[in-house]
Amino acid sequence: MHIRPATIADILHILSLERESPTAGHWTEKQYRDVFQSEAQARLLLVAQAAPPTAKGLDSDKASGILGFLIARQLPPEWELENLVVVPGARRKGIGKRLLSALLAAARKTDMRAVFLEVRESNAAARALYETAGFERIGRRYAYYTSPSEDAILYRRT
């Protein structure tokens, strides 16, 4: 498995993966395409890929080999993690940790002061990942999420 910058060709696979995860932030195809526009706000879109697609006869999601993705926005001198999703069958295998490490490495190159994120209170696995990676809980947004209504827990890593 390797982490690489996403390409426009990855968007449909990212959308499919995102839709499999009810706790993920859901974007439109246009929002992902806008990431690649030159005048777009600075964003980092990374994918974790198992191997180059070589298998014939597999559906496109399986053939893509994409196991997860991460998108973050740079707001100098800070970053905001907007979404991190891993294929359900590949969770708890270090993929999310590797994507998060790649974000932190990229952020360090920009002299970042902090990386922020929010996560559903009920998403214990994601919260454990962020806390293990050195993020500190800094607050709560009440009823931030809908369908179902749920608080967001805010984190920061400096």
The 8 nearest C-alpha neighbors of each residue, nearest first, counted from 0:
[[1, 49, 48, 50, 47, 2, 94, 66],
 [0, 2, 48, 47, 3, 49, 50, 46],
 [3, 1, 47, 46, 48, 45, 98, 0],
 [2, 4, 45, 46, 5, 1, 47, 48],
 [5, 3, 45, 44, 46, 6, 2, 43],
 [4, 6, 45, 44, 46, 9, 3, 7],
 [7, 5, 8, 9, 4, 10, 35, 44],
 [6, 8, 9, 10, 32, 5, 35, 31],
 [7, 9, 6, 10, 11, 5, 12, 13],
 [10, 8, 7, 12, 6, 11, 13, 5],
 [11, 9, 13, 12, 7, 8, 14, 31],
 [10, 12, 14, 13, 9, 15, 8, 28],
 [11, 13, 15, 9, 10, 14, 60, 16],
 [14, 12, 10, 16, 11, 15, 17, 9],
 [15, 13, 17, 11, 12, 16, 10, 18],
 [16, 14, 12, 18, 13, 17, 11, 19],
 [15, 17, 13, 19, 18, 14, 12, 86],
 [16, 18, 14, 19, 20, 15, 13, 23],
 [17, 19, 15, 20, 16, 14, 21, 25],
 [20, 18, 16, 17, 21, 15, 87, 86],
 [21, 19, 18, 17, 23, 22, 16, 84],
 [20, 22, 23, 19, 18, 17, 24, 25],
 [23, 21, 20, 24, 119, 122, 118, 25],
 [24, 22, 20, 21, 25, 17, 82, 84],
 [23, 25, 82, 26, 22, 81, 17, 21],
 [26, 24, 23, 17, 27, 18, 14, 21],
 [27, 25, 30, 24, 28, 31, 14, 29],
 [26, 28, 30, 29, 31, 25, 14, 32],
 [27, 29, 31, 30, 32, 26, 10, 14],
 [28, 30, 32, 27, 31, 33, 26, 34],
 [31, 29, 33, 27, 28, 32, 26, 34],
 [30, 32, 28, 33, 29, 34, 10, 27],
 [33, 31, 29, 34, 30, 35, 28, 7],
 [32, 34, 30, 36, 35, 31, 29, 39],
 [35, 33, 32, 31, 36, 39, 42, 30],
 [34, 36, 33, 32, 37, 39, 7, 31],
 [37, 35, 39, 33, 38, 34, 32, 40],
 [38, 36, 39, 35, 34, 40, 33, 41],
 [37, 39, 36, 40, 35, 41, 33, 34],
 [40, 38, 36, 37, 34, 41, 33, 35],
 [39, 41, 42, 38, 72, 34, 73, 37],
 [42, 40, 73, 72, 39, 43, 74, 34],
 [43, 41, 72, 71, 73, 40, 44, 34],
 [42, 44, 71, 70, 45, 72, 41, 4],
 [45, 43, 70, 5, 69, 4, 42, 71],
 [46, 44, 4, 5, 69, 68, 3, 43],
 [47, 45, 68, 5, 3, 2, 67, 48],
 [48, 46, 2, 67, 66, 1, 65, 68],
 [47, 49, 65, 64, 0, 1, 66, 50],
 [50, 48, 0, 64, 65, 66, 1, 47],
 [51, 49, 48, 64, 0, 52, 1, 65],
 [50, 52, 53, 64, 49, 63, 48, 62],
 [53, 51, 62, 63, 54, 64, 50, 61],
 [52, 54, 51, 55, 62, 50, 63, 64],
 [53, 55, 52, 62, 57, 56, 61, 51],
 [56, 54, 57, 53, 62, 52, 58, 59],
 [55, 57, 54, 58, 62, 59, 53, 61],
 [58, 56, 55, 62, 61, 59, 54, 60],
 [57, 59, 61, 60, 62, 56, 55, 63],
 [58, 60, 62, 61, 63, 57, 12, 64],
 [61, 59, 63, 62, 58, 12, 64, 65],
 [60, 62, 63, 59, 58, 64, 57, 65],
 [61, 63, 59, 52, 64, 60, 57, 58],
 [64, 62, 52, 60, 65, 61, 59, 51],
 [63, 65, 49, 48, 62, 61, 50, 52],
 [66, 64, 48, 63, 67, 47, 49, 46],
 [67, 65, 86, 47, 48, 85, 64, 49],
 [66, 68, 85, 47, 84, 46, 65, 86],
 [69, 67, 46, 45, 84, 83, 47, 85],
 [68, 70, 83, 45, 82, 44, 98, 46],
 [69, 71, 44, 82, 43, 81, 80, 45],
 [72, 70, 80, 81, 43, 79, 42, 44],
 [73, 71, 42, 79, 78, 41, 43, 74],
 [72, 74, 78, 41, 75, 42, 77, 79],
 [73, 75, 77, 78, 76, 72, 79, 41],
 [76, 74, 77, 73, 111, 78, 109, 112],
 [75, 77, 111, 112, 74, 110, 78, 113],
 [78, 76, 75, 113, 74, 111, 112, 114],
 [77, 79, 73, 114, 74, 72, 115, 113],
 [80, 78, 115, 72, 71, 114, 116, 81],
 [79, 81, 71, 116, 82, 115, 70, 72],
 [80, 82, 71, 70, 79, 116, 72, 83],
 [83, 81, 70, 69, 80, 24, 84, 23],
 [82, 84, 69, 68, 70, 85, 81, 95],
 [85, 83, 67, 68, 82, 17, 69, 23],
 [84, 86, 67, 66, 90, 87, 95, 68],
 [85, 87, 66, 89, 88, 67, 16, 90],
 [88, 86, 89, 90, 85, 20, 19, 84],
 [89, 87, 86, 90, 85, 66, 91, 92],
 [90, 88, 86, 87, 92, 85, 91, 66],
 [89, 91, 92, 87, 88, 85, 86, 94],
 [90, 92, 93, 89, 94, 95, 124, 88],
 [93, 91, 90, 94, 89, 95, 96, 88],
 [92, 94, 96, 95, 91, 97, 90, 98],
 [95, 93, 97, 96, 92, 98, 47, 85],
 [96, 94, 98, 97, 93, 99, 85, 83],
 [95, 97, 93, 99, 94, 98, 100, 128],
 [98, 96, 100, 94, 99, 95, 93, 101],
 [97, 99, 101, 95, 100, 96, 94, 102],
 [98, 100, 96, 102, 101, 97, 95, 103],
 [101, 99, 97, 103, 102, 98, 96, 104],
 [102, 100, 104, 98, 99, 103, 97, 105],
 [103, 101, 99, 105, 100, 104, 106, 98],
 [102, 104, 106, 100, 105, 101, 107, 99],
 [105, 103, 101, 107, 102, 106, 100, 108],
 [106, 104, 102, 108, 103, 107, 101, 109],
 [105, 107, 103, 109, 108, 104, 111, 102],
 [108, 106, 104, 110, 109, 105, 111, 103],
 [109, 107, 105, 106, 110, 104, 111, 103],
 [108, 110, 106, 107, 111, 105, 76, 75],
 [111, 109, 107, 108, 112, 106, 76, 75],
 [110, 112, 76, 77, 109, 106, 113, 107],
 [111, 113, 77, 76, 157, 110, 114, 78],
 [112, 114, 157, 77, 156, 111, 78, 115],
 [113, 115, 78, 156, 79, 155, 77, 157],
 [116, 114, 155, 79, 154, 80, 78, 113],
 [117, 115, 80, 154, 79, 153, 155, 118],
 [116, 118, 153, 152, 151, 154, 119, 115],
 [117, 119, 151, 152, 120, 153, 116, 122],
 [120, 118, 151, 122, 121, 150, 152, 149],
 [119, 121, 151, 122, 152, 150, 118, 149],
 [120, 122, 119, 123, 149, 118, 150, 126],
 [123, 121, 119, 120, 125, 124, 126, 118],
 [122, 124, 126, 125, 121, 127, 120, 119],
 [125, 123, 127, 126, 122, 128, 91, 121],
 [126, 124, 128, 127, 123, 122, 129, 118],
 [125, 127, 123, 129, 128, 124, 130, 122],
 [126, 128, 130, 124, 125, 129, 131, 123],
 [129, 127, 125, 131, 126, 130, 132, 124],
 [130, 128, 132, 126, 134, 131, 127, 125],
 [129, 131, 134, 127, 133, 132, 128, 126],
 [132, 130, 128, 129, 133, 127, 134, 126],
 [133, 131, 129, 130, 134, 128, 96, 99],
 [134, 132, 130, 131, 156, 135, 129, 155],
 [135, 133, 156, 130, 155, 129, 154, 132],
 [136, 134, 154, 155, 137, 156, 130, 133],
 [135, 137, 154, 153, 138, 155, 134, 152],
 [138, 136, 154, 153, 135, 155, 139, 152],
 [139, 137, 153, 152, 136, 140, 154, 151],
 [138, 140, 152, 153, 151, 141, 150, 137],
 [141, 139, 151, 143, 150, 142, 152, 138],
 [140, 142, 150, 143, 139, 151, 149, 144],
 [143, 141, 150, 149, 148, 144, 140, 145],
 [144, 142, 150, 141, 140, 151, 149, 145],
 [145, 143, 149, 148, 142, 150, 151, 147],
 [144, 146, 148, 147, 149, 143, 142, 150],
 [147, 145, 148, 144, 149, 21, 22, 142],
 [146, 148, 145, 149, 144, 142, 150, 143],
 [147, 149, 145, 144, 142, 146, 150, 143],
 [148, 150, 142, 144, 143, 147, 145, 151],
 [149, 151, 142, 141, 143, 140, 120, 119],
 [150, 152, 119, 140, 118, 139, 120, 143],
 [151, 153, 139, 118, 117, 120, 138, 119],
 [154, 152, 117, 138, 137, 139, 136, 116],
 [153, 155, 136, 135, 116, 137, 115, 134],
 [156, 154, 115, 134, 135, 114, 113, 157],
 [155, 157, 134, 114, 113, 135, 133, 115],
 [156, 113, 112, 155, 114, 134, 111, 133]]
